Amino acid sequence: MDFDLTIRNGRISTDRETFFADIGVKDGVIARIAPGLPPGREDIDAAGRWVLPGGIDSHCHIEQLSGMGMMCADDFYSGSVSAAFGGTTTIIPFAAQHRGNRIPDVIADYAQRAREKAVIDYGFHLILADPDEQALQHDLPQAIREGITSLKVYMTYNALKLDDYQLLDVMALAGREGALVMIHAENHDMIRWLASRLLDQGHTAPKFHAVAHDPLAEAEASHRAIALSRLIGVPVLIVHVAGAETVQTIRNARLLGAQIYAESCPQYLFLTAEDIDLPGVEGAKYCCSPPPRDANAQEAVWAGLKDGTLGMYSSDHAPYRFDESGKLPRGEDTTFKEMANGVPGIELRLPLLFSEGVLKGRLDIHEFVRLTATNHAHMYGLSHCKGNIAEGLDADLVIWNPERETTITAALLHDNVGYTPYEGRQIRGWPEVVASRGRVVVSEGELKVARGSGRFIARQCPAPASIAQRPTRSHLPGLLGLKGKAWESQ
């Protein structure tokens, strides 16, 4: 066979095994994995390097208007370029419905933005803020059939919050149509009550964001989301888990057989609330929701990633500049309630975990692959084409130099944020060559592909049972006619 690309002599790691072989790529797909393949038209010698699947970042905010009306700093070009330089070859950001928006219009607008700019492959989640009859009976089923097979809902934020009745409606719809519900779980009234009293006492600095978003707000809402899910037997995924109690709550629910899945993010492994406690408004750079906690919470998140309680590791890249367009809408007078929520991390997601997880012995390389690629593919309906290294899958491949040492600086990165919360951190290991569908996207520190060359991936029904135990409950789905096609074969 004449290969378009060969990667030779590399140490290949999948989600289950490590071996030395060559990879031959034809028409964007891995055509052959074997020793001694002939050179392709483009030939890369990966001797002394690790060859891993391209990362899938299934939780990132790109060119999205927030609930506070602020546009992300990254559009689909800068966001996808930054992802690629960090070893990610597929992103799934959010087409965000705001109240009064029609879902088909939201999706059409977002698709046009991505089509013109993205340099790597992408899918969409749909943020649902207005689950009215039109959405539930027509627009959402249509979006799911067109390959947007995951919906995100919020239990907090005035502009986005759904009540429990609405959450049950959305879960039931997802069960019927074969979609996955992602939940931002924080108790809205706990946060509102604490924030009101803090502001009344003149406590406006960024560090009080972490006080208002008490760990109990996350733990209570997570417990409630789990109870709603168990009531009707429909799987849910709790996003950006931060707190030790929340990790244990999810672990306990899973031990009971609940169909509960979860992810965490770099900020909950590498930042704490102490990072927010800086002079003036400087701490706003570290504010996200839920906020980073403490060393005990960090250890709980590491343990959750290790034992499978937290099955995925995403960036929750939420890029806002440190100026009036994002973090500081009122300059130095901005209170913690007024600043844009979120931290950047799409480019550093994989290098941080590779350095501090794999090379320091917290995770083995197969756990790294599962947490950053394979589990995302199963969870979000991409395993037919992405998430691993195997013949027949897309040639999304990354060559890592495990010895390269890097000092993180904002100037090193390719996003449009202008700062990084990991400034000055020393890490080891870096993705030096990145291929998407056999196209070399990044090599020798340069972007090699054109704006708009990424493709939309219509996703299949999720298959979370491929990465976790089978559920054992409930009797209600059959009684209420809710048994969903996504779960019938699991």
C-alpha positions as CSV (number, residue, x, y, z in Angstrom):
1,M,0.0,0.0,0.0
2,D,1.2,3.5,-0.8
3,F,0.7,5.6,2.4
4,D,0.1,9.3,2.5
5,L,1.8,9.4,5.9
6,T,3.9,7.1,7.9
7,I,5.0,7.5,11.5
8,R,7.8,5.0,12.2
9,N,9.8,3.7,15.2
10,G,7.5,5.3,17.8
11,R,6.4,3.9,21.2
12,I,2.7,3.6,20.6
13,S,0.3,3.6,23.6
14,T,-3.5,3.0,23.3
15,D,-6.0,2.8,26.2
16,R,-4.8,-0.8,26.9
17,E,-1.4,-1.6,25.5
18,T,2.0,-0.2,24.6
19,F,4.2,-1.5,21.7
20,F,6.7,-0.4,19.1
21,A,5.5,-0.3,15.5
22,D,4.9,1.9,12.5
23,I,1.7,3.5,11.5
24,G,0.6,3.9,7.9
25,V,-2.1,6.4,7.0
26,K,-4.2,6.5,3.8
27,D,-7.0,8.9,3.0
28,G,-7.0,10.3,6.6
29,V,-7.5,6.9,8.2
30,I,-5.1,4.6,10.0
31,A,-4.6,1.9,7.3
32,R,-1.9,-0.3,8.9
33,I,-0.1,-0.7,12.2
34,A,2.9,-3.0,11.9
35,P,6.7,-3.0,12.1
36,G,8.8,-2.2,9.0
37,L,6.2,-0.3,6.9
38,P,7.6,1.4,3.8
39,P,7.9,5.2,4.0
40,G,4.9,7.2,2.9
41,R,4.8,10.4,0.9
42,E,5.3,12.1,4.2
43,D,7.5,10.2,6.6
44,I,8.1,10.9,10.2
45,D,10.7,9.1,12.3
46,A,9.3,9.0,15.9
47,A,12.3,7.1,17.5
48,G,12.6,8.1,21.1
49,R,9.1,9.6,21.1
50,W,5.7,8.4,22.3
51,V,2.9,8.2,19.8
52,L,-0.5,8.7,21.4
53,P,-4.1,9.3,20.2
54,G,-5.0,12.9,19.6
55,G,-6.8,14.4,22.6
56,I,-10.5,15.0,22.7
57,D,-11.5,18.0,24.7
58,S,-15.2,17.5,25.3
59,H,-15.8,20.6,27.5
60,C,-14.5,23.9,26.2
61,H,-16.1,27.3,25.5
62,I,-15.2,28.9,22.2
63,E,-16.8,31.9,20.4
64,Q,-19.7,31.6,22.9
65,L,-21.7,34.4,24.5
66,S,-21.9,33.8,28.3
67,G,-24.9,34.1,30.4
68,M,-23.6,37.5,31.5
69,G,-23.5,38.7,27.9
70,M,-19.7,38.5,27.5
71,M,-18.1,36.9,24.4
72,C,-15.2,34.5,24.8
73,A,-11.8,35.8,23.9
74,D,-11.2,32.9,21.6
75,D,-13.0,32.4,18.3
76,F,-12.9,29.1,16.4
77,Y,-9.6,29.9,14.8
78,S,-7.6,30.9,17.9
79,G,-9.3,28.3,20.0
80,S,-8.8,25.4,17.7
81,V,-5.2,26.4,16.9
82,S,-4.4,26.6,20.7
83,A,-6.0,23.2,21.1
84,A,-3.9,21.7,18.4
85,F,-0.6,23.0,19.7
86,G,-1.5,21.3,23.0
87,G,-2.1,17.9,21.4
88,T,-5.9,18.0,21.1
89,T,-7.3,17.0,17.7
90,T,-11.0,17.2,18.4
91,I,-13.0,19.7,20.4
92,I,-16.7,19.8,21.4
93,P,-17.6,23.3,22.4
94,F,-21.1,24.7,23.2
95,A,-23.8,26.1,20.9
96,A,-25.5,28.2,23.6
97,Q,-29.2,28.9,23.6
98,H,-30.2,31.9,25.6
99,R,-33.8,32.5,26.6
100,G,-35.8,33.7,23.6
101,N,-33.4,32.0,21.1
102,R,-34.7,29.3,18.8
103,I,-32.5,26.2,18.8
104,P,-32.2,25.8,15.0
105,D,-31.0,29.5,14.7
106,V,-28.4,29.0,17.5
107,I,-27.0,25.8,15.8
108,A,-27.0,27.4,12.3
109,D,-25.1,30.5,13.6
110,Y,-22.6,28.4,15.6
111,A,-22.0,26.0,12.7
112,Q,-21.2,28.8,10.3
113,R,-18.6,30.3,12.7
114,A,-16.9,26.9,13.1
115,R,-17.0,26.0,9.4
116,E,-15.1,29.2,8.5
117,K,-12.4,29.0,11.1
118,A,-11.7,25.7,12.9
119,V,-8.4,23.9,12.0
120,I,-9.2,20.6,13.7
121,D,-12.4,18.5,13.9
122,Y,-15.2,19.5,16.1
123,G,-18.7,18.6,17.3
124,F,-21.2,20.6,19.3
125,H,-23.0,20.3,22.6
126,L,-26.2,22.3,23.0
127,I,-26.6,24.5,26.1
128,L,-30.3,24.5,26.9
129,A,-31.8,27.5,28.7
130,D,-35.4,27.4,27.5
131,P,-36.9,23.9,27.4
132,D,-40.3,24.9,26.2
133,E,-42.7,22.6,24.3
134,Q,-41.2,23.6,20.9
135,A,-37.8,22.7,22.1
136,L,-38.8,19.4,23.8
137,Q,-41.1,18.1,21.1
138,H,-39.4,19.2,17.9
139,D,-36.1,21.2,18.0
140,L,-34.1,19.0,20.4
141,P,-35.1,15.7,18.8
142,Q,-34.1,17.2,15.4
143,A,-30.7,18.4,16.8
144,I,-30.0,15.0,18.3
145,R,-30.8,13.3,15.0
146,E,-28.4,15.6,13.3
147,G,-25.5,14.6,15.5
148,I,-25.7,16.9,18.5
149,T,-26.2,14.1,21.0
150,S,-25.4,15.9,24.3
151,L,-27.2,18.7,26.1
152,K,-25.8,20.9,28.9
153,V,-28.1,22.4,31.6
154,Y,-27.4,24.6,34.6
155,M,-28.6,24.5,38.1
156,T,-27.3,28.0,38.8
157,Y,-26.9,31.4,37.0
158,N,-30.0,33.6,36.7
159,A,-30.0,33.6,32.9
160,L,-29.5,29.8,32.5
161,K,-30.8,28.0,35.6
162,L,-33.4,25.3,35.2
163,D,-35.6,24.1,38.1
164,D,-35.9,20.4,39.0
165,Y,-39.1,19.9,37.1
166,Q,-37.4,21.3,33.9
167,L,-34.4,19.1,34.6
168,L,-36.6,16.0,34.7
169,D,-38.2,17.0,31.4
170,V,-34.8,17.3,29.8
171,M,-33.6,14.0,31.2
172,A,-36.7,12.3,30.0
173,L,-36.3,13.8,26.5
174,A,-32.6,12.7,26.5
175,G,-33.6,9.2,27.5
176,R,-36.1,8.9,24.7
177,E,-33.9,10.3,22.0
178,G,-30.6,8.8,23.0
179,A,-28.7,11.9,24.2
180,L,-26.6,12.6,27.3
181,V,-27.4,15.4,29.8
182,M,-24.4,17.3,31.1
183,I,-25.1,19.2,34.4
184,H,-23.4,22.2,35.9
185,A,-24.3,21.3,39.5
186,E,-24.2,24.1,42.1
187,N,-26.9,25.2,44.4
188,H,-28.0,28.6,43.1
189,D,-29.7,29.9,46.3
190,M,-26.8,28.9,48.5
191,I,-24.5,31.0,46.3
192,R,-26.9,33.9,46.0
193,W,-27.4,34.0,49.8
194,L,-23.7,34.0,50.6
195,A,-22.8,36.5,47.8
196,S,-25.5,38.9,49.0
197,R,-24.2,38.9,52.5
198,L,-20.6,39.2,51.5
199,L,-21.3,42.2,49.2
200,D,-23.4,43.9,52.0
201,Q,-20.3,43.7,54.2
202,G,-18.1,45.2,51.6
203,H,-16.3,42.0,50.7
204,T,-16.0,42.5,46.9
205,A,-12.5,41.1,46.1
206,P,-12.1,38.1,43.8
207,K,-11.2,35.8,46.6
208,F,-14.8,36.0,47.9
209,H,-16.0,34.3,44.8
210,A,-14.6,31.1,46.3
211,V,-16.3,31.9,49.6
212,A,-19.7,32.4,47.9
213,H,-19.3,29.2,45.9
214,D,-19.0,27.0,49.0
215,P,-18.1,23.3,48.4
216,L,-21.5,22.4,49.9
217,A,-23.2,24.2,47.0
218,E,-21.5,21.9,44.6
219,A,-22.1,18.8,46.7
220,E,-25.8,19.4,47.4
221,A,-26.6,20.2,43.7
222,S,-24.7,17.1,42.6
223,H,-26.6,14.9,45.1
224,R,-29.9,16.4,43.8
225,A,-28.9,15.9,40.2
226,I,-28.0,12.3,41.0
227,A,-31.4,11.8,42.7
228,L,-33.3,13.2,39.7
229,S,-31.3,10.9,37.4
230,R,-31.9,7.8,39.5
231,L,-35.6,8.6,39.7
232,I,-36.2,8.0,36.0
233,G,-33.1,5.9,35.3
234,V,-31.5,8.2,32.7
235,P,-27.7,8.7,32.7
236,V,-26.2,12.1,33.4
237,L,-22.7,13.6,33.5
238,I,-21.7,16.1,36.1
239,V,-19.1,18.5,34.7
240,H,-16.1,20.1,36.2
241,V,-16.0,18.3,39.6
242,A,-14.0,20.3,42.1
243,G,-14.8,19.3,45.7
244,A,-13.8,16.2,47.7
245,E,-17.4,15.7,49.0
246,T,-18.7,15.8,45.4
247,V,-16.2,13.2,44.3
248,Q,-17.3,10.9,47.2
249,T,-21.0,11.6,46.4
250,I,-20.5,10.5,42.8
251,R,-18.5,7.4,43.9
252,N,-21.2,6.3,46.3
253,A,-23.9,6.7,43.7
254,R,-22.0,4.6,41.2
255,L,-21.5,1.9,43.8
256,L,-25.2,1.8,44.1
257,G,-25.4,1.2,40.4
258,A,-26.5,4.8,39.4
259,Q,-25.8,5.8,35.8
260,I,-23.7,8.8,36.9
261,Y,-20.6,9.9,35.1
262,A,-18.3,12.9,35.7
263,E,-15.3,14.8,34.6
264,S,-12.7,17.1,36.2
265,C,-10.3,19.7,34.8
266,P,-6.7,21.1,35.2
267,Q,-7.7,23.9,37.6
268,Y,-8.9,21.4,40.2
269,L,-5.5,19.6,40.1
270,F,-3.1,22.5,39.9
271,L,-4.8,25.5,41.5
272,T,-6.3,26.2,44.9
273,A,-8.3,29.0,46.5
274,E,-5.0,30.5,47.7
275,D,-4.2,31.4,44.1
276,I,-7.3,33.7,44.0
277,D,-6.2,35.5,47.2
278,L,-4.1,38.2,45.4
279,P,-4.0,42.0,45.8
280,G,-6.6,44.1,44.0
281,V,-8.4,42.3,41.3
282,E,-5.5,40.2,40.2
283,G,-7.2,37.1,41.6
284,A,-9.9,37.3,39.0
285,K,-7.6,35.5,36.6
286,Y,-8.1,32.4,38.8
287,C,-11.9,32.6,39.2
288,C,-14.1,29.9,37.8
289,S,-17.2,28.0,38.9
290,P,-16.9,25.9,40.9
291,P,-13.7,27.5,42.1
292,P,-10.5,25.6,43.0
293,R,-10.5,24.3,46.5
294,D,-7.6,23.1,48.6
295,A,-4.9,20.4,48.7
296,N,-7.4,17.9,50.1
297,A,-9.7,18.5,47.2
298,Q,-6.9,18.2,44.7
299,E,-6.0,14.7,46.2
300,A,-9.7,13.7,46.0
301,V,-9.8,14.7,42.3
302,W,-6.6,12.8,41.6
303,A,-8.1,9.7,43.3
304,G,-11.3,10.1,41.3
305,L,-9.4,10.1,38.0
306,K,-7.4,7.1,39.1
307,D,-10.3,4.9,40.2
308,G,-12.7,5.9,37.4
309,T,-15.1,7.9,39.5
310,L,-14.1,10.8,37.3
311,G,-13.9,9.2,33.8
312,M,-12.8,12.2,31.8
313,Y,-10.4,15.1,32.0
314,S,-11.5,18.2,30.1
315,S,-10.2,21.8,30.0
316,D,-13.4,23.7,30.6
317,H,-11.5,26.4,28.7
318,A,-13.5,29.6,29.3
319,P,-11.3,32.3,27.9
320,Y,-11.9,35.9,29.0
321,R,-9.3,38.7,28.8
322,F,-8.1,40.5,31.9
323,D,-9.8,43.8,30.8
324,E,-13.2,45.4,30.3
325,S,-14.2,42.8,27.7
326,G,-14.1,39.9,30.2
327,K,-12.8,39.7,33.7
328,L,-13.0,43.5,34.6
329,P,-16.1,45.0,33.1
330,R,-15.8,47.9,35.7
331,G,-12.0,48.0,35.8
332,E,-10.6,48.0,39.3
333,D,-14.1,48.5,40.8
334,T,-15.3,45.1,39.5
335,T,-16.8,43.0,42.2
336,F,-16.5,39.2,42.3
337,K,-20.1,39.0,41.1
338,E,-19.5,41.1,38.0
339,M,-16.4,39.5,36.5
340,A,-16.6,36.8,33.8
341,N,-16.3,33.3,35.2
342,G,-13.7,30.9,33.8
343,V,-10.1,30.2,33.2
344,P,-8.2,29.3,30.0
345,G,-6.6,25.9,29.7
346,I,-7.2,24.3,26.3
347,E,-3.6,24.2,25.2
348,L,-2.1,23.1,28.6
349,R,-4.7,20.5,29.5
350,L,-2.7,17.5,28.1
351,P,0.9,18.8,28.9
352,L,0.0,19.4,32.5
353,L,-1.5,15.9,33.0
354,F,1.3,14.2,31.1
355,S,4.0,15.9,33.2
356,E,2.4,15.8,36.6
357,G,0.3,12.6,36.1
358,V,2.2,10.2,33.9
359,L,5.8,11.3,34.4
360,K,5.4,11.6,38.2
361,G,3.7,8.2,38.5
362,R,0.2,9.3,39.5
363,L,-1.3,7.8,36.3
364,D,0.0,5.2,33.9
365,I,0.1,6.0,30.2
366,H,-3.1,4.0,29.4
367,E,-5.0,5.9,32.1
368,F,-3.8,9.1,30.5
369,V,-5.1,7.9,27.1
370,R,-8.5,7.0,28.5
371,L,-8.9,10.2,30.5
372,T,-7.9,12.5,27.6
373,A,-9.3,10.7,24.5
374,T,-10.8,7.2,24.6
375,N,-13.4,7.8,27.3
376,H,-14.5,11.0,25.7
377,A,-15.0,9.1,22.4
378,H,-17.2,6.5,24.1
379,M,-19.1,9.0,26.2
380,Y,-19.9,11.4,23.3
381,G,-20.5,9.1,20.4
382,L,-17.1,9.4,18.6
383,S,-15.7,5.9,19.2
384,H,-16.5,4.9,15.6
385,C,-13.8,7.3,14.3
386,K,-11.8,8.8,17.1
387,G,-10.2,8.3,20.6
388,N,-7.7,5.6,20.0
389,I,-5.0,4.2,17.7
390,A,-6.4,1.3,15.7
391,E,-6.8,0.4,12.0
392,G,-9.9,2.0,10.6
393,L,-10.0,5.0,12.9
394,D,-9.1,8.6,11.9
395,A,-5.4,9.2,11.9
396,D,-5.5,11.6,14.9
397,L,-2.0,11.1,16.2
398,V,0.3,13.0,18.5
399,I,4.1,12.5,18.9
400,W,5.2,13.4,22.4
401,N,8.8,14.2,23.5
402,P,8.8,13.0,27.1
403,E,12.1,14.7,27.9
404,R,11.3,18.2,26.7
405,E,11.2,20.7,29.6
406,T,9.1,23.8,29.3
407,T,8.5,26.8,31.5
408,I,4.9,27.9,30.9
409,T,4.3,31.5,29.9
410,A,1.4,33.2,28.3
411,A,3.7,34.1,25.4
412,L,4.2,30.4,24.7
413,L,0.5,29.8,24.1
414,H,-1.7,30.4,21.0
415,D,-5.0,31.4,22.6
416,N,-6.2,35.0,22.6
417,V,-6.5,35.4,26.4
418,G,-3.2,37.1,27.2
419,Y,-2.5,35.4,30.5
420,T,-2.4,31.8,31.9
421,P,-3.1,30.8,35.5
422,Y,-0.1,28.4,35.2
423,E,2.5,31.1,34.5
424,G,6.0,30.1,35.5
425,R,5.2,26.4,36.2
426,Q,7.9,24.0,35.0
427,I,6.7,20.9,33.2
428,R,8.2,18.0,31.4
429,G,6.9,16.4,28.2
430,W,5.4,18.2,25.2
431,P,3.4,17.3,22.0
432,E,5.7,18.2,19.2
433,V,3.9,16.8,16.1
434,V,0.1,16.7,15.8
435,A,-1.8,15.1,13.0
436,S,-5.6,15.3,12.4
437,R,-7.0,12.8,9.9
438,G,-3.5,12.3,8.7
439,R,-2.9,16.0,8.0
440,V,0.1,17.3,9.9
441,V,-1.4,20.2,11.8
442,V,1.5,21.2,14.0
443,S,5.2,20.5,13.5
444,E,8.4,22.2,14.4
445,G,6.4,24.8,16.4
446,E,4.4,25.9,13.3
447,L,0.8,25.6,12.2
448,K,0.7,23.6,8.9
449,V,-3.0,23.8,7.9
450,A,-5.5,26.4,6.8
451,R,-8.2,28.2,8.6
452,G,-11.5,26.3,8.2
453,S,-9.9,22.9,7.4
454,G,-11.5,21.2,10.4
455,R,-14.6,19.1,9.9
456,F,-17.9,18.9,11.8
457,I,-18.4,15.4,13.2
458,A,-22.0,14.3,13.6
459,R,-21.9,12.2,16.7
460,Q,-23.6,8.9,17.4
461,C,-25.5,8.0,20.5
462,P,-23.3,7.9,23.6
463,A,-22.0,4.6,24.9
464,P,-20.9,5.3,28.6
465,A,-21.3,1.7,29.5
466,S,-18.2,1.1,27.5
467,I,-16.2,2.9,30.2
468,A,-18.1,2.0,33.4
469,Q,-20.2,-0.5,35.2
470,R,-23.7,-1.3,34.0
471,P,-26.6,0.4,35.8
472,T,-29.0,-1.7,37.9
473,R,-31.9,0.6,38.5
474,S,-34.7,1.9,37.9
475,H,-38.2,0.5,37.3
476,L,-39.6,3.9,36.3
477,P,-38.3,4.1,32.7
478,G,-40.4,1.1,31.6
479,L,-43.4,2.3,33.5
480,L,-43.2,5.8,32.0
481,G,-42.1,4.7,28.5
482,L,-38.8,6.4,28.9
483,K,-36.4,3.6,27.9
484,G,-34.1,5.4,25.5
485,K,-32.5,4.0,22.4
486,A,-29.1,5.1,23.6
487,W,-29.2,2.7,26.5
488,E,-31.0,-0.3,25.1
489,S,-27.9,-2.1,24.1
490,Q,-25.7,-1.2,27.0
